[in-house]
Amino acid sequence: MLRKLLVLAVLALATACSSGGGDQLPAGPDLMKKAAEAMKGVKSATFSISTEGKPNVPVKKADGRLTAAGDADGTITLDVLGTLQEVTFALIGDTVHFKGPTGGFQKMTRQQLAQFYDPSVILEPTKGIAQLLASATDPKVEGVESGSYRVATTFPGQVVGQIVPGVTQGVNGKVWLDQATSRLTKASLPLQNGTVTVSFSDYDAPVTITPPAAG
């Protein structure tokens, strides 16, 4: 009987020690606040937006580069009246050079582009990722994946809509924050009928956005 009690005591102690590992995870609100501040200092980044299923958003796919100054280039696939249209773009200052599936490059203003999607907002501290992280409510750190903290949280629809046009309702999503820098590496945003995933890499790499060659 004494031996059985000793065995149970050892097992209970081992269980208590192993479960204490969760205490090593940072508090969700503190981590999100730190991440929001880290994103405010980003000078450039490579971004990717992808969708699964059929979420009701006009931007179905996007890949490109961004600078803190607001310049950007890449490709965006838009749902235009049920038809997917891929657009190549270079946003420099107030001018957008864009090209559809056919024909050459044309120009529009930044304000005209913003009616559809303005990727430069992503790194804008008061509207982009920094604001998204700062506005998160009830964040819970779930664990660590590939060097990033996985955090479940809720985002207000109006803030998500700045980054993913078409979103108006609050979103219960997940974000992955780099353990070393606190910067966002990925966000998963479940919406009605599908999911939008936003990913980031190559932070602060030298980026020069230039107009496309004429002709």
LINNOR-V554326 format. One record per pair of residues at least 24 apart in sequence whose C-alpha atoms are under 7 Angstrom apart, sorted by sequence separation. I is the first residue (numbers start at 1). GAP is how many residues later the second one is. D is the distance in Angstrom with one decimal. If there is no record, write none. Layout:
BEGIN
((I | GAP | D) (I | GAP | D))
END
This chain:
BEGIN
((43 | 24 | 5.8) (44 | 24 | 5.8) (150 | 24 | 6.8) (151 | 24 | 5.3) (43 | 25 | 4.9) (150 | 25 | 5.8) (151 | 25 | 6.3) (42 | 26 | 6.7) (150 | 26 | 4.6) (132 | 27 | 5.9) (149 | 27 | 5.4) (150 | 27 | 6.7) (132 | 28 | 6.7) (148 | 28 | 5.5) (149 | 28 | 5.1) (148 | 29 | 4.9) (149 | 29 | 6.4) (148 | 30 | 4.2) (149 | 30 | 6.3) (147 | 31 | 6.1) (148 | 31 | 5.1) (127 | 32 | 7.0) (147 | 32 | 5.8) (128 | 34 | 6.7) (127 | 35 | 6.4) (128 | 35 | 6.3) (122 | 41 | 6.0) (121 | 42 | 6.9) (72 | 48 | 6.3) (117 | 48 | 6.7) (71 | 49 | 6.3) (70 | 50 | 4.8) (66 | 54 | 6.5) (68 | 55 | 5.8) (68 | 56 | 6.9) (40 | 85 | 5.4) (39 | 90 | 6.9) (40 | 90 | 5.8) (39 | 91 | 5.3) (37 | 93 | 6.8) (36 | 94 | 4.4) (36 | 95 | 6.8) (36 | 97 | 5.3) (35 | 98 | 6.9) (36 | 98 | 5.5) (32 | 101 | 5.9) (33 | 101 | 6.0) (32 | 102 | 6.5) (58 | 107 | 6.8) (57 | 108 | 6.3) (58 | 108 | 6.7) (57 | 109 | 4.9) (29 | 110 | 6.0) (56 | 110 | 6.9) (57 | 110 | 6.9) (28 | 111 | 4.9) (28 | 112 | 4.9) (28 | 113 | 5.4) (27 | 114 | 6.9) (97 | 114 | 7.0) (25 | 116 | 6.9) (92 | 117 | 6.8) (90 | 119 | 7.0) (90 | 121 | 6.4) (55 | 136 | 6.0) (73 | 136 | 6.6) (55 | 137 | 5.8) (72 | 137 | 6.4) (55 | 138 | 4.9) (71 | 138 | 6.5) (54 | 139 | 5.3) (55 | 139 | 4.3) (53 | 140 | 6.1) (54 | 140 | 5.0) (55 | 140 | 6.2) (53 | 141 | 4.3) (52 | 142 | 5.4) (53 | 142 | 6.6) (52 | 143 | 5.2) (38 | 144 | 6.3) (39 | 144 | 5.9) (51 | 144 | 5.6) (52 | 144 | 6.6) (38 | 145 | 5.9) (51 | 145 | 4.5) (50 | 146 | 5.8) (51 | 146 | 6.2) (35 | 147 | 4.8) (50 | 147 | 5.3) (34 | 148 | 6.6) (35 | 148 | 5.5) (49 | 148 | 5.7) (50 | 148 | 6.6) (49 | 149 | 4.6) (48 | 150 | 5.7) (49 | 150 | 6.5) (48 | 151 | 5.1) (47 | 152 | 5.7) (48 | 152 | 6.5) (47 | 153 | 4.6) (46 | 154 | 5.6) (47 | 154 | 6.6) (45 | 155 | 6.6) (46 | 155 | 5.2) (45 | 156 | 6.1) (46 | 156 | 5.7) (45 | 157 | 5.4) (46 | 157 | 6.9) (45 | 158 | 4.4) (44 | 159 | 5.6) (45 | 159 | 6.0) (44 | 160 | 4.6) (45 | 160 | 6.9) (42 | 161 | 6.9) (43 | 161 | 5.1) (44 | 161 | 6.3) (42 | 162 | 6.3) (44 | 163 | 6.8))
END
